[in-house]
């Protein structure tokens, strides 16, 4: 190691390749997260997305009371979220009609992802409140994360990196085009 490496903290060069995921830094730094209190919909991305075109908002489908959108910071390709249009923080805040459409959209999201990607399983869940890990606690959203045998390969364990094989805009077009047939 020469002096310039020591001075700049470069460390010892190794033969490892690097996969850079700079889009994750936006999530880490809180980009697109509301800055006000949870009850305030101003700046809430889940309140803003429906105002955009489907392509710009990465919206897969719109219902009367809920919509389905791609996660901007996905765990796997095809990671969707089902959100009510109404800005409510908790599952118990949904009325009966919202709850029914919320459940139907979750089922349909699973069918669509299975049909276009062959997903073998799903993680489905909601983090209720900041202490439970909700990144945006003020607006209820349910994650629908497709899973495949072997998708937890060496990258997250060794490289602390997730590899997504498709651009979000391509995933949005693929899933939105399959929505009506599922």
N, C-alpha and C positions, 0 to 999 in steps of 0.2 A: 504494500500500500504506500503510495507516495504522499507527500505533504499536503497536496491539494485535496486528496480524498479525506485525510484526517481533518483538515480545516473545515471542509464543507459537510462533514458527517456522512459521507457516501458509504462508509463501511467497506467491507471486503467484497469485491466483485464475486458473483457466483454464476452458475450456469442456468439458473432458473429463469424461465420466461415469465413475463408479467401480463396479466389481463387487467386492464384498467377499466373501472366502472365509474367514471366521473359523474354520471347522472345521479348516483346514490348520494353524493355530497349535498345536493340540493335538499334531499330528504333529511339528512343528518343536521343540516343548518336550519331546518324549519321552513323552507320555501313552500309556499302555497298553504301554509297553516294560518288560521285566523289568529289575530293578535288580541282581539277583545275577549270579553267573557263568553262562556259557552252558550248562554241564552241569546246572544246577539248574532243574527245571521250575516251581518256585514262582513264581507271578506271570506265567508265560508265557501270553500271550493265546491262543496256539494250543492250549495245554493246557486253558485255561478255557472257550473257546467251545463245545466239545462238551458241556459240562455244562449249557449253557443250552438253552432251546427253540430250534427252528430260526429262528423270527422274531427272538427277542432276540439270538441269536448270528449272525444274517445268514447262516445255513447254507443252502446250496442243496440239498445232498444228502449223505447219509452212507453210506459203504460199511462193509465189515467191518474194513478196515485204514486207510482214508484218508477224508477228507471234503473237500467243496468249499464255500468260503465267499467272500462278497464282501469286497473290500479296503475297510477303513474310510476309507482316504485314496486313492481311485482316481485313475488317470491318465485314464481314459475311463469312461463309463457301461458297466456290465457287466464291469468289471475284477474277475476272480475269482482265487482262489488254491486250489491243491490242496495239502493238508497230510496227512502221516501222523498218526495219533493218537499214536504213539510219539514221545517227545521225543528226536529225534536231529538233529544239526547238519548232516550232510553226506549227499549223495546216495549215496555209497559205503557209508553205514551202513544203507541199506535192505536187507532180505532179499529173496529172489526174489518171494515172494508180495506184499510191499508194493510192490515195484517194478512188478509186473504191474498191480496195481490202480491205482497212481499213474498209469501210462501210460494205462490205460483211462479213468480219470476225466478226464484231460487231453483225450483225444479227445472224450469225451462233452460236456465243458464247451464245447469249440469248436462241436460240433453244436448244442447248446442255444442258445448265444449267436447263432449264425448264423440259426437258425430263428426266433428272436423279434426280432432286430434287424437282420438283413441285413448283418452284419459282412462286410467284403470281404477282411479279412486279420487276422492276429494277431501280436502280439509275445509269445513264450513264453520264459520264462527263470527261472533261479535265481541269486541272488547268494550265493555260498558264502563265508562269513566276513565279519567286519567290514570288512576291508581291501578286499573286493570290493563293498561297498555294502549288505550285508545289514543291514536295520534291526533284525531279530530273528535274530541269527546262531545262536542255540542250538536253534532249531526249524526244520527244513527246510520250505520252502514254495516252490511254483512259481507264478509269475505267469502268468495267461492274460489278455492285454490285447487286446480287440477294436479293430480299426482300420477306418476308412472313408476313402475318397478325400476329401481336403479337411479331414480332422479336425484337421490341424495348421494351422489357419487363423491369422489375424493375432493372436488373443488371446495365445497363448504367446510369440509373437515380440515384439509391441508392448506388450501389456498385462501380460505375465508372469503370466497367469491362465489356468486351465483352466475351461471352462464345462461343467458336467454337467447335462443336461436332466431328470434324474429323481432322486427321493429314493431312498436306499438301500433303505428298506423296500419301496417299490414295485418296485424292481429285483429284490429277493429273492423276492417273491411271483411275479413274472412268470417268472423263471428256474426256480424250484423247481417251478412248475406244469407246465413244459415238460420237466423232467428225465426223467420216465419214458417219454415218447414219443420221445426222441432216440436 
